[in-house]
Amino acid sequence: MAAAIAGSGAGSVTTTNPDQLQQSFASASTVAAQNPKVRDADHAAAQSSFLDGANWAYAAGIIAILLGAALVFFLFPKHADEVRLLLRLRAEDADGQRSSTKRTAEVR
């Protein structure tokens, strides 16, 4: 059973009691071998559960994208405001460079 669990691609076992996991896997394998209808139902249920989880993940991703877009749209400056801010900062930088050049010249 340990080899079957290891080969399943489920990753490392993090449970505190690996014997319980092996017994559960063995029980499921026994039931699946004895009754193909149960195996098919279990497979369908697992597939449905996986797809439901994927749908929730997609929904969460879409919500995160929409919240991010709203944040950018409402809280970040508009283009005209950003251009004015950049021009003001360039002017302040130019004034700062002129005054530091004057100070450097006075010190020499």
C-alpha positions in Angstrom: 0.0 0.0 0.0 2.8 2.4 0.8 4.1 2.0 -2.7 0.7 2.7 -4.2 0.3 5.8 -2.1 3.8 7.0 -3.0 3.1 6.3 -6.7 -0.1 8.2 -6.7 1.6 11.6 -7.0 -0.1 12.9 -3.9 3.2 14.3 -2.5 4.5 13.7 1.0 2.2 12.4 3.7 1.8 15.0 6.4 -0.6 13.2 8.6 0.4 12.2 12.1 -0.5 8.6 11.5 0.5 7.2 8.1 -1.1 3.8 9.0 -4.5 5.4 8.9 -3.9 6.7 5.4 -2.7 3.3 4.2 -5.8 1.6 5.7 -8.1 4.2 4.1 -6.4 3.8 0.7 -6.6 0.0 1.0 -10.3 0.1 1.9 -11.0 2.3 -1.1 -9.0 0.0 -3.4 -10.9 -3.0 -2.1 -14.3 -1.5 -2.6 -13.4 -0.2 -6.0 -12.2 -3.7 -7.1 -15.3 -5.4 -5.8 -17.8 -3.0 -7.2 -17.1 -1.1 -10.5 -20.3 1.1 -10.0 -18.9 2.4 -6.8 -15.6 3.0 -8.4 -17.2 5.0 -11.2 -19.3 7.0 -8.7 -16.3 7.7 -6.6 -14.4 8.8 -9.7 -17.3 11.1 -10.8 -17.6 12.6 -7.3 -13.8 13.3 -7.1 -13.9 14.8 -10.6 -16.9 17.0 -9.7 -15.2 18.1 -6.5 -12.0 19.0 -8.3 -13.9 21.0 -10.9 -16.0 22.8 -8.2 -12.7 23.8 -6.6 -11.3 25.0 -9.9 -14.5 27.1 -10.4 -14.1 28.7 -7.0 -10.5 29.5 -7.8 -11.4 31.1 -11.0 -14.1 33.2 -9.3 -11.6 34.3 -6.6 -9.1 35.3 -9.3 -11.7 37.3 -11.2 -12.8 39.1 -8.0 -9.1 39.9 -7.2 -8.6 41.3 -10.7 -11.7 43.4 -10.5 -10.8 44.8 -7.1 -7.3 45.6 -8.3 -8.7 47.4 -11.4 -11.1 49.4 -9.2 -8.2 50.3 -6.8 -6.1 51.5 -9.7 -9.0 53.4 -11.3 -10.2 55.2 -8.2 -7.0 55.7 -6.1 -4.2 56.3 -8.7 -3.9 59.7 -10.3 -5.5 60.3 -13.7 -3.2 61.0 -16.6 -3.5 64.8 -16.5 -2.8 64.8 -12.7 0.2 62.6 -13.2 1.6 64.8 -15.9 1.2 67.9 -13.7 2.9 66.0 -10.8 5.8 65.0 -13.0 6.3 68.6 -14.3 6.2 69.9 -10.7 8.8 67.3 -9.6 11.1 68.1 -12.5 10.9 71.8 -11.7 11.7 71.0 -8.1 14.6 68.8 -9.1 15.9 71.5 -11.4 15.7 74.2 -8.7 17.4 71.8 -6.3 20.3 71.2 -8.7 20.7 74.9 -9.4 20.9 75.7 -5.7 23.3 72.9 -5.0 25.5 74.1 -7.9 25.5 77.6 -6.4 26.5 76.2 -3.0 29.3 74.1 -4.6 30.6 77.2 -6.4 30.5 79.3 -3.3 32.5 76.7 -1.3 35.3 76.6 -3.9 
